[in-house]
Amino acid sequence: MKSMFDEKAPKKATNLSINSDLLAKSRVMQINLSALLESALKTKLVAAENENWKQNNKLAIKAYNSLVDEHGCFGDSVRDF
């Protein structure tokens, strides 16, 4: 699957503000904050892109579903189950 961003792009330092106790406990547990944030952002990006796709294709999906409701699926006449 094609990535939604350039995975080989260089890293860039940034500043974040988070709960100090959460940060301290994360450090004790040796959680890699950069890796965790990147993973969470990838997940969020995929969800946002999927939602955008659904919104952009809403009318086509509705039209297709209406067509199937009216005429059935293409393979209905040939399936055995």
C-alpha positions, 0 to 999 in steps of 0.5 A, a space after each residue: 500500500 502506498 504511504 500517505 507521506 514520505 517515510 524517508 523525509 528527515 526527522 524534524 525537532 519540535 516542541 510539545 507540551 504534555 502533562 508533566 506526570 505523564 512525561 515522567 512516568 513515560 520516561 520511567 517506562 522507557 517509552 520512546 515518545 517520538 516513535 509513539 507519536 509517529 505511530 499515533 499520527 499515522 493512525 490518525 492520518 489514515 482515519 482522517 484520509 478514510 473519512 475524507 474519502 467517504 465524504 468525497 465519494 458519498 454521492 457515488 456510494 449512495 448511487 451505487 447502493 441504490 443501483 444494487 437495491 434496484 437491480 441486485 449485484 452483478 454476480 447474483 445470477 451466477 453464484 451458488 450460495 
